[in-house]
């Protein structure tokens, strides 16, 4: 999976529509192979981003868990630690 697409479920504060759209955009970029589509493909590209955003939002609203919400700052710190270990930064 694309490393820039982050988990969005069970966070406090909850995910925003902008975060869902950003993840959807990354997904469409990954599967299409386009960072920025040509004018001929732009409508299809943006329609796919919109569709995936709506489906992702529905999914996130429908999911249930008994786990406590994750803290964004704690998760970001863990990700930085994993990256430092992986890349030696």
C-alpha positions as CSV (number, residue, x, y, z in Angstrom):
1,X,0.0,0.0,0.0
2,X,1.0,3.6,-0.5
3,X,3.0,4.7,2.5
4,X,1.5,8.2,2.4
5,X,-2.0,6.8,3.0
6,X,-2.5,6.7,6.8
7,X,-5.1,4.9,8.9
8,X,-8.0,7.2,9.6
9,X,-10.2,5.1,12.0
10,X,-10.6,5.5,15.7
11,X,-8.7,8.8,16.3
12,X,-9.4,11.6,18.8
13,X,-10.3,14.1,17.4
14,X,-12.1,12.2,14.6
15,X,-10.9,12.3,11.0
16,X,-11.9,15.3,8.9
17,X,-13.3,15.3,5.4
18,X,-10.0,16.9,4.2
19,X,-8.0,14.0,5.6
20,X,-10.4,11.5,3.9
21,X,-10.1,13.4,0.6
22,X,-6.3,13.5,0.9
23,X,-6.1,9.8,1.4
24,X,-8.5,9.2,-1.5
25,X,-6.4,11.4,-3.8
26,X,-3.3,9.4,-2.8
27,X,-5.1,6.2,-3.6
28,X,-6.3,7.4,-7.0
29,X,-2.8,8.7,-7.8
30,X,-1.3,5.3,-6.8
31,X,-3.7,3.1,-8.9
32,X,-3.8,5.4,-11.9
33,X,-0.1,6.2,-12.0
34,X,-0.8,9.9,-12.4
35,X,0.4,12.5,-10.0
36,X,-1.6,15.1,-12.0
37,X,-3.8,13.8,-14.8
38,X,-3.9,15.2,-18.3
39,X,-6.9,17.4,-19.3
40,X,-8.3,14.4,-21.1
41,X,-8.3,12.3,-17.9
42,X,-9.0,15.1,-15.3
43,X,-12.8,14.5,-15.0
44,X,-12.4,10.8,-14.6
45,X,-9.6,11.3,-12.1
46,X,-11.5,13.8,-10.0
47,X,-14.7,11.7,-10.2
48,X,-12.8,8.7,-8.8
49,X,-11.4,10.8,-5.9
50,X,-14.9,12.0,-5.1
51,X,-16.4,8.5,-5.2
52,X,-13.6,7.0,-3.1
53,X,-13.9,9.9,-0.6
54,X,-17.7,9.2,-0.2
55,X,-17.1,5.4,0.2
56,X,-14.3,5.9,2.7
57,X,-16.4,8.3,4.8
58,X,-19.3,5.8,4.8
59,X,-16.9,3.1,5.9
60,X,-15.4,5.1,8.7
61,X,-18.8,6.0,10.0
62,X,-20.0,2.4,9.9
63,X,-16.9,0.9,11.7
64,X,-17.2,0.0,15.3
65,X,-14.6,-0.7,18.0
66,X,-14.4,-1.2,21.7
67,X,-10.8,0.1,21.8
68,X,-10.1,3.6,23.1
69,X,-9.5,6.2,20.4
70,X,-5.8,6.7,19.4
71,X,-4.0,10.0,20.1
72,X,-2.8,11.6,16.8
73,X,0.4,13.0,18.4
74,X,1.3,9.6,20.0
75,X,0.8,7.8,16.7
76,X,2.8,10.4,14.8
77,X,5.7,10.0,17.3
78,X,5.6,6.2,16.8
79,X,5.7,6.7,13.1
80,X,8.7,9.1,13.3
81,X,10.5,6.5,15.6
82,X,9.8,3.7,13.1
83,X,11.1,5.9,10.2
84,X,14.2,6.8,12.2
85,X,14.9,3.2,12.9
86,X,14.2,2.2,9.3
87,X,16.1,4.9,7.5
88,X,18.7,5.8,10.2
89,X,17.7,9.4,10.3
